[in-house]
Amino acid sequence: MTNTNTAFTINLDNVEEQIAYGSGRVHVEVKVAGFWSSPITLRISREFRWGREESADVYNNWTFDVSHSSGGTESGYDSLMGERNFAMALLATLDYATDQLKPRVPEMEAAYKARRAADEAAYEAERAAKQAKIDADPAIGVMPARAYIDALVENTRQLNGPKVRALRARIRGTDTVLTIVARRNWNDKIQLRYNGSSIGRKEAATNLAGLAFAGLVPDVTMDEDERLKYDRSFN
């Protein structure tokens, strides 16, 4: 629906949907004859009061603002008539906001709180589901992680073994795989990399301790293409 006359048009097409959705924002554009764009905009917004007590008067939680710009005048249109249309449109917008929308603030507040409650419930359900997956996917632990890293280093140190080896694990409760790579340098020293950065043996074990191995084989020898990729990452 629109509020239309020959001088201006207040676009009300989705106002009801905006109010019902409960986002805490309502946006209304006004087209004015003599201007090629919509030079007047009515914005209604619900204030966010994080960490502050909300007002008992719901009207204090909502702000009504009308902004306007030149909008770009239409070529050949009488400029004085265009400005008159603009003035009429601005007054009509203020009347619409005052008479039609301000009395609906309690309705907007109720829709806003219902949306917030639904969003918070969905977030909590998602968080609980993620936590359940984590709880069912135990971490490696500190002592086993140290043993795994020690084994990775010693296996890579073997002169007759591959130059680059990797140890893979998952972020608990997910399928995201992380890799700790060990490479034997020309002087037989072992260098470790994790998440693209060099890392010490102790730090590598600390990171590994909070991960999970479920379904993956640790300390795997890489194929040639993968070995070359990780080998280049050390340079």
C-alpha positions in Angstrom: 0.0 0.0 0.0 1.2 3.5 -0.7 0.0 7.0 0.4 -0.1 8.8 -2.9 -1.1 12.1 -4.4 0.3 14.1 -7.3 2.8 15.9 -5.2 4.4 12.9 -3.3 4.2 9.2 -2.5 4.9 7.7 0.9 5.9 4.1 0.3 4.1 1.9 2.8 4.4 -1.4 0.9 6.4 -3.3 3.6 5.8 -1.3 6.7 3.6 -3.9 8.3 6.1 -6.6 7.5 8.9 -4.6 9.1 6.9 -4.1 12.3 5.8 -7.7 12.5 9.4 -9.0 11.9 10.5 -7.3 15.1 14.0 -6.3 14.0 13.7 -3.0 15.9 13.9 -1.0 12.6 11.3 0.5 10.3 12.4 2.3 7.1 10.0 4.4 5.0 10.9 6.2 1.8 9.0 9.2 0.4 9.1 10.0 -3.4 8.5 13.7 -4.2 7.4 15.0 -7.6 10.1 17.2 -9.0 12.9 15.0 -7.6 14.3 11.9 -9.3 15.1 10.0 -6.1 13.4 9.6 -2.8 14.6 12.7 -0.9 12.8 12.0 2.4 13.3 9.0 4.6 11.5 8.1 7.9 13.6 5.9 10.2 12.3 4.3 13.3 14.7 2.4 15.5 14.8 0.6 18.8 17.7 1.7 21.0 20.0 -1.0 22.2 20.8 -0.7 25.9 23.5 -3.2 26.5 24.4 -3.3 30.1 21.9 -0.5 30.9 18.5 -0.8 32.5 15.7 -0.2 30.0 13.1 2.5 30.5 9.8 1.4 31.9 8.2 3.7 29.4 8.5 1.8 26.1 8.3 5.1 24.1 11.7 6.0 25.5 13.2 3.0 23.8 12.3 4.1 20.3 13.6 7.0 18.2 11.8 8.6 15.2 14.0 10.4 12.7 13.2 12.1 9.4 16.2 12.7 7.1 16.1 14.6 3.8 18.4 15.5 1.0 18.2 17.4 -2.3 17.4 14.0 -4.0 18.4 15.5 -7.4 15.8 17.7 -9.1 14.1 16.6 -12.3 15.2 18.4 -15.4 12.4 20.7 -16.7 10.3 20.5 -13.6 9.3 23.9 -12.0 11.7 24.2 -9.2 9.3 26.3 -7.0 6.6 23.7 -7.4 9.1 21.0 -6.6 10.1 22.7 -3.3 6.4 23.1 -2.5 5.9 19.4 -3.1 8.9 18.7 -0.9 7.4 20.8 2.0 4.0 19.1 1.7 5.7 15.7 1.6 7.8 16.5 4.7 4.7 17.7 6.7 2.8 14.6 5.6 5.6 12.3 6.6 5.7 13.9 10.1 2.0 13.6 10.4 2.1 9.9 9.4 4.9 9.2 11.9 3.1 11.0 14.7 -0.4 9.9 14.1 0.0 6.4 12.6 3.2 4.9 13.9 4.0 6.4 17.3 0.8 5.0 18.8 2.0 1.6 17.6 5.2 1.7 19.7 3.9 -0.9 22.2 3.1 -3.2 19.3 6.6 -2.7 17.9 8.1 -3.2 21.3 6.3 -6.5 21.7 7.4 -7.7 18.2 10.9 -6.7 19.0 11.0 -8.6 22.3 9.5 -11.7 20.7 12.1 -11.6 17.9 14.9 -11.2 20.5 13.5 -14.1 22.5 13.3 -16.3 19.4 16.9 -15.4 18.3 18.2 -16.1 21.8 16.5 -19.4 22.0 17.9 -20.4 18.6 21.4 -19.3 19.6 21.2 -21.3 22.8 20.0 -24.4 21.0 22.8 -24.1 18.5 25.4 -23.5 21.3 24.1 -26.5 23.3 24.2 -28.7 20.2 27.8 -27.7 19.5 28.8 -28.3 23.1 27.2 -31.7 23.0 29.4 -32.6 20.0 32.4 -31.3 21.9 31.6 -33.2 25.0 31.2 -36.4 23.0 34.6 -35.9 21.3 37.2 -36.0 24.0 40.5 -34.1 23.8 43.8 -35.9 23.4 45.1 -34.5 26.7 48.5 -33.2 27.7 50.5 -36.4 28.3 49.4 -38.2 25.1 49.9 -35.0 23.1 53.5 -34.8 24.3 54.1 -38.4 23.3 52.6 -37.8 19.9 54.8 -34.8 19.3 57.9 -36.6 20.5 57.1 -39.5 18.2 56.6 -37.2 15.3 59.9 -35.5 15.9 61.8 -38.8 16.3 60.2 -40.4 13.3 61.1 -37.4 11.2 64.6 -37.5 12.5 65.2 -41.0 11.1 67.7 -40.6 8.3 66.1 -43.3 6.2 62.6 -41.9 6.7 60.8 -39.2 4.8 62.1 -35.6 5.1 58.6 -34.2 6.0 56.0 -35.9 8.1 52.6 -34.6 9.5 50.4 -35.2 12.4 46.7 -34.4 11.9 43.9 -33.8 14.3 40.5 -32.2 14.5 39.0 -29.3 16.3 36.7 -31.1 18.8 33.1 -31.6 17.7 33.9 -30.6 14.1 35.3 -32.0 10.9 37.9 -29.2 10.7 41.4 -30.8 10.4 44.5 -29.1 11.6 48.0 -30.3 10.8 51.3 -30.1 12.6 54.1 -30.6 10.1 57.7 -31.6 10.9 60.6 -31.3 8.5 64.2 -32.5 8.9 66.5 -29.7 7.8 69.9 -30.2 6.1 71.6 -30.2 9.5 69.2 -32.9 10.8 67.4 -30.4 13.1 63.7 -30.8 13.2 61.5 -27.8 12.5 57.8 -27.8 13.4 55.0 -25.7 11.8 51.4 -25.3 12.9 48.7 -23.3 11.2 51.4 -21.8 8.9 53.8 -20.6 11.6 56.9 -22.1 13.2 56.3 -23.6 16.6 58.3 -25.2 19.4 57.8 -28.8 20.6 56.2 -27.7 23.9 53.9 -25.3 22.2 53.0 -27.9 19.6 52.0 -30.4 22.3 50.0 -27.7 24.1 48.0 -27.0 20.9 47.5 -30.7 20.2 46.3 -31.5 23.7 43.0 -29.6 23.1 42.3 -31.4 19.8 40.8 -34.8 19.0 42.1 -37.7 16.8 38.8 -39.5 16.4 38.6 -41.1 12.9 42.0 -40.0 11.8 45.4 -41.7 11.9 48.1 -39.6 13.6 51.7 -39.2 12.3 51.0 -40.1 8.7 53.6 -40.0 5.9 52.4 -37.6 3.2 52.3 -38.5 -0.5 54.8 -36.7 -2.8 52.5 -33.8 -3.8 51.5 -33.0 -0.2 55.1 -33.4 1.0 56.3 -30.9 -1.6 53.6 -28.4 -0.7 54.5 -28.5 3.0 58.2 -28.6 2.2 57.8 -25.3 0.3 56.0 -23.7 3.2 59.2 -23.9 5.3 61.1 -21.7 2.8 
